[in-house]
Every structure is written in structure tokens, then in C-alpha cells.
Amino acid sequence: MVLDKAWELRRELPDDPDWAHGEVAKRFGAELQAEEDRAREDHEIEMDLNPRRNFYYIAVDPARDTNEYVLEKYAKLRAEEGLCPLGGRPLISQLTAIRCAILYDEQNPTDPTDKRSKRWTHERLAKKFGLLVQKARSVGNHPSAPPKSI
């Protein structure tokens, strides 16, 4: 809103943005405060109607509670909300992902022994960097694939 008011008064205000911001705040202070109060009330109403999910407060006593205890409590809270348990494939670092992408996309000449294949495959990159690779199934063998016409 300050920027809108500054734009309206652009001919009267100097080129210094800090001074212009202060001048707008002086001239329209009450109006700006009313707008901020309205926005705060709207936010409170929105939060009452749609409370934040995945925000938990778990009381922890560092002298008594272990990491496993806290993670177990967190998992129970997520289960109560019907959310999936934590887990899945381990994350890889961004640097490793970028290195793999560069090797696969840009530094991937054909294999000297077999001109039909490239030097870096997904499986070779996974083996080199110690990553997990999921093999893709053929679409024709997938249960949701449409039946083959005769």
C-alpha cells in the first residue's frame, strides 16, 4: 500500500525512496495502520478456518528424552492426522545430483566398445556414487496398460 501511495504522489515526492517512504508513512499513517489491522484480522480468521497442518509442539526434556523418543512421538502425531510415516528413499546432496546430471547430459560420449550405448547410464552413475536406482518397467507389462489389439 505504501508503494501505491508513493506512486500516486510521485510528482510531489523526491527521488530518494527512503525519504518518500517516510513521507507516505507520515501523511497516511492512520490509513496504513487501519489496513495493517484489517490484514491481521483477515489472517486470524483464515487461520481459525484453516489451521496450519504439520505444526507440532512436542515437549522435550533433554536430560530424560532421547532422539528415538521424540521421533516416535512425532510419528504418532502424524499417524493421528492420517499422514504417511516418515521414511522413503534417502536424499542425495545437491552437489551429487548436479555432478550426475552433468556427467549424464553433457559429458557422456558413446561407449568406444559399443557405439550404440553411452558411457554413463543411470545404473553406472548409481554404482559410482552409491545411489539407489529404480528400474523402470516396460509400459506394456504394466497392469494399467491398455490391452494390446490383435
MOKA-V898747 format. One record per residue. N is the residue number from 1. PHI is phi in degrees with one decimal (none if undefined). Layout:
# MOKA-V898747
N:PHI  N:PHI
This chain:
# MOKA-V898747
1:none  2:-61.9  3:-65.0  4:-62.1  5:-66.2  6:-63.9  7:-67.4  8:-62.4  9:-101.6  10:-60.0  11:-75.9  12:-86.8  13:-91.8  14:-73.3  15:-75.7  16:-73.6  17:-66.1  18:-66.2  19:-66.0  20:-62.3  21:-62.2  22:-64.3  23:-64.4  24:-63.6  25:-62.5  26:-67.3  27:-71.2  28:-119.2  29:-56.3  30:-65.5  31:-66.2  32:-65.4  33:-65.0  34:-63.5  35:-65.1  36:-65.4  37:-62.2  38:-62.5  39:-65.3  40:-64.7  41:-64.0  42:-60.6  43:-65.2  44:-63.2  45:-62.9  46:-61.1  47:-68.4  48:-69.6  49:-74.9  50:-129.7  51:-64.5  52:-64.7  53:-102.4  54:62.3  55:-118.3  56:-122.7  57:-116.8  58:-114.2  59:-71.1  60:-127.2  61:-107.6  62:-58.1  63:-74.3  64:-110.3  65:-89.9  66:-101.2  67:-60.5  68:-62.0  69:-63.0  70:-65.0  71:-63.6  72:-65.7  73:-62.4  74:-62.1  75:-62.5  76:-65.1  77:-62.2  78:-64.8  79:-65.8  80:-62.2  81:-84.9  82:80.0  83:-91.9  84:-66.7  85:-68.9  86:-68.8  87:145.4  88:101.9  89:-66.9  90:-66.0  91:-74.7  92:-111.5  93:-70.6  94:-64.9  95:-63.2  96:-64.2  97:-62.9  98:-67.3  99:-61.0  100:-62.3  101:-63.6  102:-65.8  103:-62.2  104:-73.0  105:-89.6  106:-110.9  107:-114.8  108:-130.2  109:-73.7  110:-68.7  111:-67.1  112:-63.4  113:-81.7  114:-139.7  115:-66.9  116:-80.4  117:-117.3  118:-90.8  119:-68.7  120:-102.7  121:-111.1  122:-60.1  123:-66.9  124:-66.3  125:-63.9  126:-62.8  127:-66.4  128:-64.7  129:-99.4  130:68.6  131:-105.0  132:-92.1  133:-123.2  134:-101.8  135:-77.4  136:-81.7  137:-88.6  138:-66.4  139:-62.3  140:-65.6  141:-92.7  142:-72.0  143:-60.9  144:-89.0  145:-69.7  146:-67.3  147:-65.4  148:-75.4  149:-83.6  150:-91.4
